[in-house]
Amino acid sequence: QVQLVESGGGLVQAGGSLRISCAASGRTFSRSAMGWFRQAPGKEREFVATISWIGGSTYYTDSVKGRFTISRDNAKNTLWLQMNSLKPEDTAVYYCAVSESSLYYSGRILPDRPNQYDYWGQGTQVTVSS
C-alpha cells in the first residue's frame, strides 16, 4: 500500500520560512517524478513544483520561483519543499504527489498537472499571516 505523508506545515508570518516534508512508504519510487501542489479555500488545486527522480531537473510555477526550492532524497524516500519569503497568498493546503509515468524518467519533461500524478498525500496546512 503506497502512502505519502506530509508534515511540517504551520503558521508563519509573512517574510518567514517553512520547510515541509513528504515521506513515502509502501514502495520505492525509483525513477518517478515527484511534485508539490497546493489548494486554497474555494480554489482549484494548483501546481507548485516538481522534481525528476535523480533530482537534476526541477520546474516551478512562476509565483514561487526564487522563493521555493524542491528537493528529494531517494534513499530516504523523502521529498521536501523549502519555502522562503512567504506571502499571505501562499496560504493553502500543500500536497505531495508521485507520478509513475515513464514519460518523466529522463527529466526532460516534468508533470505539472494533477491528472499526471498517480499517488497523493493527505496534505499539510500552511498559513501565512500578514
MARLUMFI-347316 format. One record per residue (C-alpha): residue in three letters; chain; x, y, z. Coordinates in steps of 0.1 Angstrom, whole numbers, padded with zeros to 4 digits. Layout:
BEGIN
+------+------+-------+-------+-------+
: code : unit :     X :     Y :     Z :
+------+------+-------+-------+-------+
:  ALA :    A :     X :     Y :     Z :
...
+------+------+-------+-------+-------+
//
This chain:
BEGIN
+------+------+-------+-------+-------+
: code : unit :     X :     Y :     Z :
+------+------+-------+-------+-------+
:  GLN :    A :  0000 :  0000 :  0000 :
:  VAL :    A :  0015 :  0033 : -0011 :
:  GLN :    A :  0014 :  0060 :  0014 :
:  LEU :    A :  0025 :  0097 :  0012 :
:  VAL :    A :  0025 :  0116 :  0044 :
:  GLU :    A :  0032 :  0153 :  0045 :
:  SER :    A :  0044 :  0172 :  0076 :
:  GLY :    A :  0060 :  0204 :  0087 :
:  GLY :    A :  0031 :  0228 :  0079 :
:  GLY :    A :  0021 :  0255 :  0103 :
:  LEU :    A :  0015 :  0292 :  0109 :
:  VAL :    A :  0043 :  0317 :  0099 :
:  GLN :    A :  0045 :  0354 :  0094 :
:  ALA :    A :  0049 :  0370 :  0060 :
:  GLY :    A :  0085 :  0370 :  0050 :
:  GLY :    A :  0092 :  0339 :  0071 :
:  SER :    A :  0103 :  0304 :  0061 :
:  LEU :    A :  0090 :  0269 :  0064 :
:  ARG :    A :  0101 :  0235 :  0052 :
:  ILE :    A :  0075 :  0209 :  0046 :
:  SER :    A :  0083 :  0172 :  0040 :
:  CYS :    A :  0067 :  0142 :  0024 :
:  ALA :    A :  0076 :  0107 :  0035 :
:  ALA :    A :  0068 :  0079 :  0010 :
:  SER :    A :  0062 :  0043 :  0021 :
:  GLY :    A :  0050 :  0011 :  0007 :
:  ARG :    A :  0074 :  0011 : -0022 :
:  THR :    A :  0104 :  0028 : -0036 :
:  PHE :    A :  0096 :  0054 : -0062 :
:  SER :    A :  0127 :  0048 : -0083 :
:  ARG :    A :  0127 :  0069 : -0115 :
:  SER :    A :  0094 :  0086 : -0105 :
:  ALA :    A :  0089 :  0123 : -0107 :
:  MET :    A :  0075 :  0139 : -0075 :
:  GLY :    A :  0058 :  0172 : -0070 :
:  TRP :    A :  0040 :  0196 : -0047 :
:  PHE :    A :  0006 :  0211 : -0053 :
:  ARG :    A : -0015 :  0234 : -0031 :
:  GLN :    A : -0051 :  0243 : -0027 :
:  ALA :    A : -0065 :  0274 : -0011 :
:  PRO :    A : -0101 :  0276 :  0001 :
:  GLY :    A : -0125 :  0280 : -0028 :
:  LYS :    A : -0098 :  0275 : -0054 :
:  GLU :    A : -0087 :  0246 : -0076 :
:  ARG :    A : -0056 :  0226 : -0068 :
:  GLU :    A : -0026 :  0243 : -0084 :
:  PHE :    A :  0009 :  0231 : -0093 :
:  VAL :    A :  0038 :  0244 : -0072 :
:  ALA :    A :  0069 :  0225 : -0081 :
:  THR :    A :  0082 :  0192 : -0095 :
:  ILE :    A :  0115 :  0173 : -0095 :
:  SER :    A :  0128 :  0144 : -0115 :
:  TRP :    A :  0138 :  0112 : -0098 :
:  ILE :    A :  0175 :  0119 : -0099 :
:  GLY :    A :  0169 :  0155 : -0088 :
:  GLY :    A :  0187 :  0171 : -0116 :
:  SER :    A :  0156 :  0186 : -0132 :
:  THR :    A :  0131 :  0209 : -0114 :
:  TYR :    A :  0103 :  0231 : -0125 :
:  TYR :    A :  0084 :  0257 : -0106 :
:  THR :    A :  0053 :  0278 : -0111 :
:  ASP :    A :  0062 :  0314 : -0117 :
:  SER :    A :  0047 :  0327 : -0084 :
:  VAL :    A :  0072 :  0307 : -0063 :
:  LYS :    A :  0104 :  0309 : -0085 :
:  GLY :    A :  0133 :  0322 : -0065 :
:  ARG :    A :  0115 :  0316 : -0032 :
:  PHE :    A :  0107 :  0279 : -0030 :
:  THR :    A :  0131 :  0250 : -0035 :
:  ILE :    A :  0121 :  0214 : -0041 :
:  SER :    A :  0144 :  0186 : -0032 :
:  ARG :    A :  0144 :  0148 : -0026 :
:  ASP :    A :  0164 :  0120 : -0011 :
:  ASN :    A :  0157 :  0088 : -0029 :
:  ALA :    A :  0174 :  0067 : -0003 :
:  LYS :    A :  0151 :  0080 :  0024 :
:  ASN :    A :  0121 :  0082 :  0001 :
:  THR :    A :  0115 :  0117 :  0011 :
:  LEU :    A :  0105 :  0149 : -0007 :
:  TRP :    A :  0109 :  0184 :  0007 :
:  LEU :    A :  0098 :  0219 : -0002 :
:  GLN :    A :  0118 :  0248 :  0013 :
:  MET :    A :  0096 :  0279 :  0013 :
:  ASN :    A :  0112 :  0313 :  0019 :
:  SER :    A :  0099 :  0348 :  0018 :
:  LEU :    A :  0064 :  0335 :  0023 :
:  LYS :    A :  0034 :  0357 :  0014 :
:  PRO :    A : -0002 :  0355 :  0026 :
:  GLU :    A : -0012 :  0343 : -0009 :
:  ASP :    A :  0009 :  0312 : -0002 :
:  THR :    A : -0016 :  0301 :  0024 :
:  ALA :    A : -0031 :  0267 :  0013 :
:  VAL :    A : -0031 :  0230 :  0020 :
:  TYR :    A :  0001 :  0216 :  0004 :
:  TYR :    A :  0000 :  0181 : -0012 :
:  CYS :    A :  0028 :  0159 : -0024 :
:  ALA :    A :  0023 :  0136 : -0053 :
:  VAL :    A :  0041 :  0110 : -0073 :
:  SER :    A :  0039 :  0103 : -0110 :
:  GLU :    A :  0049 :  0068 : -0122 :
:  SER :    A :  0048 :  0077 : -0159 :
:  SER :    A :  0079 :  0067 : -0179 :
:  LEU :    A :  0074 :  0100 : -0198 :
:  TYR :    A :  0092 :  0118 : -0170 :
:  TYR :    A :  0120 :  0094 : -0162 :
:  SER :    A :  0146 :  0114 : -0181 :
:  GLY :    A :  0136 :  0147 : -0166 :
:  ARG :    A :  0135 :  0164 : -0200 :
:  ILE :    A :  0098 :  0170 : -0193 :
:  LEU :    A :  0081 :  0171 : -0160 :
:  PRO :    A :  0045 :  0167 : -0149 :
:  ASP :    A :  0027 :  0199 : -0138 :
:  ARG :    A : -0010 :  0189 : -0138 :
:  PRO :    A : -0028 :  0169 : -0112 :
:  ASN :    A : -0040 :  0143 : -0136 :
:  GLN :    A : -0004 :  0135 : -0144 :
:  TYR :    A :  0002 :  0122 : -0109 :
:  ASP :    A : -0008 :  0088 : -0096 :
:  TYR :    A : -0004 :  0090 : -0058 :
:  TRP :    A : -0013 :  0118 : -0034 :
:  GLY :    A : -0008 :  0126 :  0003 :
:  GLN :    A : -0034 :  0140 :  0026 :
:  GLY :    A : -0019 :  0174 :  0027 :
:  THR :    A : -0004 :  0198 :  0053 :
:  GLN :    A : -0018 :  0233 :  0061 :
:  VAL :    A :  0005 :  0263 :  0056 :
:  THR :    A : -0009 :  0296 :  0068 :
:  VAL :    A :  0010 :  0328 :  0063 :
:  SER :    A : -0002 :  0358 :  0083 :
:  SER :    A :  0002 :  0394 :  0072 :
+------+------+-------+-------+-------+
//
